[in-house]
Amino acid sequence: PAPLQLPTNPDEPLQDLPSSSDPTRQSTANTPSPSHSSKLDLTIARVSLVVDIIAFLVVILASNGLLFACGAILQALGVGFSPALQAFALEVYNRRGGKGEAGKLFGAIYVVQALGSQILGPALYGFVYYKTVAIYPRAVFLLSAVLMMVSLGLLALVRVPTTGEEDAEGARLNDETRAPEIQILMTNETLVHIDDDEEPRRDDHTT
């Protein structure tokens, strides 16, 4: 996709601002530039997972050091998963009304990554290696391939929201975050003095 064009500011004298007498330049300047392609990021993330699965299968089935090295090199082609997934998450988050709060999103992502790579991951792989190193030393690579397949299956369920869905979601979020309107009903009651033989009547003025 074409890169985003930053909006020009009158406070920046070095910018070549479009002249008001030139309608062609005005229409060009007012035309919104295409947004970042979230579908491309999602495709890159899925392809990277497929490459990782193939690489782990090559490592598992390798009968010599050359095939093992080829599988390890092939894993380098799947390194685009993490940045592509983060870019996709940021784009969807911004579309759903989270602009200006990217720190919260990446903070949550890094917490999940730290939980998996620093706590759950070492414990799981250490336990599998401890139990299978004498029987099947390649079990750790098989575990990695299985986890990649599960990740690919979950990522296959993710889809890029359409414009109509984004508008509906944005309207719903605005309704949820909008301050409720409080209507105050004020009643002025005035007693009118009448004769003793008549019942008192009351005038209600409601605004």
C-alpha positions in Angstrom: 0.0 0.0 0.0 1.0 3.6 -0.6 2.6 5.3 2.5 0.4 7.6 4.6 0.6 11.3 3.8 1.1 13.4 6.9 -1.4 16.4 7.1 0.2 19.8 6.4 0.0 22.5 9.0 -0.1 26.2 8.3 2.5 26.6 11.1 5.0 24.8 8.9 6.1 27.4 6.3 8.4 25.0 4.5 5.5 22.8 3.4 4.2 23.3 -0.1 0.6 24.0 0.8 -2.0 23.8 -2.1 -3.2 27.1 -3.4 -6.8 28.1 -3.0 -7.0 29.1 -6.6 -5.9 25.6 -7.8 -8.8 23.2 -7.5 -6.8 20.3 -8.8 -4.2 20.6 -6.0 -7.0 21.1 -3.5 -8.8 17.9 -4.5 -5.5 16.0 -4.4 -4.7 17.3 -0.9 -8.1 16.6 0.4 -8.2 13.0 -0.9 -7.6 10.6 2.0 -4.6 8.3 1.5 -5.2 4.6 1.7 -4.9 3.1 5.2 -2.5 0.3 6.2 -3.5 -3.1 4.8 -4.4 -5.2 7.8 -5.3 -8.1 5.5 -1.7 -8.2 4.3 -0.4 -8.4 7.9 -2.8 -11.2 8.7 -1.6 -13.1 5.6 2.0 -12.7 6.5 1.4 -14.0 10.0 -0.4 -17.1 8.6 2.3 -17.8 6.0 5.0 -17.4 8.7 3.3 -20.0 10.8 3.1 -22.4 7.9 6.8 -21.9 7.2 7.6 -22.5 10.9 5.6 -25.8 10.8 7.4 -26.9 7.7 10.7 -26.0 9.3 10.0 -28.0 12.5 8.9 -31.0 10.4 12.1 -30.9 8.4 14.1 -30.8 11.7 12.1 -33.8 13.0 12.6 -35.8 9.9 16.2 -34.8 9.3 18.5 -37.8 8.9 21.7 -35.9 8.8 23.2 -32.6 9.9 22.7 -30.9 6.5 18.9 -31.4 6.6 18.8 -30.3 10.2 20.7 -27.1 9.3 18.3 -26.5 6.4 15.4 -26.8 8.7 17.0 -24.4 11.1 17.7 -21.9 8.3 14.1 -22.3 7.1 12.9 -21.2 10.5 14.4 -17.7 9.8 11.8 -17.2 7.1 9.0 -17.4 9.7 10.4 -14.6 11.8 7.8 -12.2 10.3 5.0 -13.7 12.5 5.4 -11.5 15.5 5.7 -8.1 13.9 3.0 -8.8 11.4 0.6 -9.9 14.2 1.4 -6.9 16.2 0.8 -4.6 13.2 -2.5 -6.3 12.6 -3.6 -6.0 16.2 -2.7 -2.3 16.3 -4.6 -1.6 13.1 -7.7 -3.4 14.3 -7.4 -1.7 17.7 -7.2 1.7 16.1 -10.2 1.0 13.9 -12.3 0.0 17.0 -11.7 3.4 18.6 -8.4 2.7 20.4 -6.4 5.5 18.8 -3.8 7.1 21.1 -3.8 4.1 23.4 -1.3 1.8 21.6 0.7 1.5 24.8 -2.2 -0.4 26.5 -2.4 -2.8 23.6 1.4 -3.5 23.4 1.6 -3.7 27.1 -1.1 -6.5 27.1 0.7 -8.3 24.2 4.1 -8.2 26.0 2.5 -9.5 29.2 1.2 -12.5 27.3 4.5 -13.0 25.5 6.4 -12.8 28.8 4.0 -15.3 30.4 4.6 -17.8 27.6 8.3 -17.3 27.0 9.5 -16.9 30.5 7.1 -18.9 32.7 5.0 -21.5 30.8 7.3 -22.2 27.9 10.4 -23.2 29.9 8.4 -25.3 32.3 6.6 -27.1 29.5 9.6 -27.7 27.3 11.8 -28.7 30.3 9.2 -31.2 31.4 8.9 -32.7 27.9 12.6 -32.9 27.4 13.1 -34.5 30.8 10.5 -37.2 30.1 11.5 -37.9 26.4 15.2 -37.2 26.1 16.1 -40.9 26.6 13.3 -42.2 24.5 12.7 -39.7 21.7 15.1 -36.7 21.8 13.2 -34.9 19.0 10.0 -34.6 21.0 10.7 -31.0 21.8 10.6 -30.2 18.1 7.4 -32.2 17.7 5.9 -30.2 20.5 6.8 -27.0 18.8 5.2 -28.2 15.5 2.0 -29.1 17.4 1.8 -25.7 19.1 2.4 -24.0 15.8 -0.5 -26.0 14.2 -2.8 -25.0 17.1 -1.7 -21.3 16.6 -2.4 -21.6 12.9 -5.8 -23.1 13.5 -6.7 -20.2 15.9 -5.3 -17.6 13.6 -7.4 -19.0 10.7 -10.5 -18.1 12.7 -9.5 -14.4 12.7 -10.9 -12.3 9.9 -10.5 -8.7 8.9 -13.6 -6.7 9.9 -15.5 -5.0 7.1 -16.4 -1.3 7.0 -20.0 -1.9 8.0 -19.0 -4.0 11.0 -16.5 -1.4 12.0 -19.1 1.3 11.9 -21.6 -0.8 13.9 -18.9 -1.6 16.5 -17.9 2.0 16.7 -21.5 3.1 17.2 -22.0 0.5 19.9 -18.8 1.6 21.7 -19.9 5.2 21.5 -23.3 4.3 22.9 -21.6 2.5 25.8 -19.2 5.2 26.6 -21.6 8.1 26.1 -22.6 9.9 29.2 -26.3 9.3 29.9 -28.7 12.2 29.4 -30.4 13.2 32.6 -33.8 14.8 32.1 -35.0 16.9 35.1 -38.7 17.2 35.5 -39.6 20.3 37.4 -43.1 20.9 38.6 -44.3 24.2 40.0 -47.4 23.9 42.0 -49.4 27.0 42.8 -52.4 26.9 45.1 -55.1 29.4 44.1 -57.2 30.9 46.9 -60.9 30.7 46.2 -64.1 31.0 48.1 -64.8 28.8 51.0 -67.7 27.0 49.3 -65.5 25.8 46.5 -62.7 23.2 46.7 -59.2 24.5 46.2 -57.7 23.8 42.8 -54.1 23.5 41.9 -52.3 24.7 38.7 -49.5 22.5 37.5 -46.9 24.0 35.3 -44.5 21.3 34.1 -41.3 22.0 32.1 
